[in-house]
Amino acid sequence: MSTQLATLEAEELKLSPEDRVLLVDHVLASLRGQDGVEEAWGAEIDRRLAEVEAGTVDLIPVEQAVQHARQALL
């Protein structure tokens, strides 16, 4: 671990838990979007939600979905 990183870590540990969560959120946000994955997932979620709301997809109970997933892994 670099000296700079160790210093940052020591300072971070002095923060309140709430402020540490905010700091981590800001650091993670700075890493998101670099490759477009976050935006792609957002678009996929929007697309799927629109399908559900339009009634163009058949929904299944979560228990059935888990059962299908388990069978696919066997």
C-alpha positions in Angstrom: 0.0 0.0 0.0 1.4 3.4 -0.9 2.0 6.0 1.7 -0.6 8.3 0.1 -3.2 5.5 0.2 -2.4 4.7 3.9 -2.8 8.4 4.7 -6.1 8.6 2.9 -7.3 5.4 4.7 -6.3 6.8 8.1 -8.2 10.0 7.4 -11.2 8.1 6.1 -11.5 6.1 9.3 -11.8 9.4 11.3 -15.1 10.1 9.5 -18.5 9.3 10.8 -20.1 6.1 9.4 -22.5 8.2 7.4 -19.7 10.3 5.9 -17.7 7.2 5.1 -20.7 5.8 3.2 -20.9 9.1 1.2 -17.2 9.0 0.5 -17.4 5.4 -0.8 -20.4 6.3 -2.9 -18.5 9.2 -4.5 -15.5 7.1 -5.2 -17.6 4.3 -6.8 -19.5 6.9 -8.8 -16.2 8.2 -10.2 -15.5 4.7 -11.5 -18.9 4.1 -13.0 -19.6 4.9 -16.6 -16.0 4.5 -17.8 -17.0 1.6 -20.0 -20.7 2.3 -20.5 -21.8 -0.7 -18.5 -23.9 1.3 -16.0 -25.7 3.1 -18.7 -26.3 -0.1 -20.7 -27.8 -1.7 -17.6 -30.0 1.3 -17.0 -31.3 1.1 -20.6 -31.9 -2.6 -20.3 -33.9 -2.1 -17.0 -36.0 0.7 -18.7 -36.7 -1.6 -21.7 -37.7 -4.5 -19.5 -39.9 -2.3 -17.3 -41.6 -0.9 -20.4 -42.4 -4.5 -21.6 -43.9 -5.4 -18.2 -46.0 -2.3 -18.1 -47.2 -2.8 -21.7 -48.1 -6.4 -20.9 -46.0 -7.8 -23.8 -44.1 -10.3 -21.6 -45.3 -13.2 -19.5 -44.2 -12.9 -15.9 -43.5 -16.0 -13.8 -43.2 -16.4 -10.0 -39.8 -16.0 -8.5 -39.9 -19.6 -7.2 -40.4 -20.9 -10.7 -37.6 -18.7 -12.1 -35.2 -20.0 -9.4 -36.2 -23.6 -10.2 -35.5 -23.0 -13.9 -32.1 -21.4 -13.1 -31.1 -24.3 -10.9 -32.1 -26.9 -13.6 -30.1 -25.0 -16.1 -27.0 -25.2 -13.9 -27.2 -29.0 -13.6 
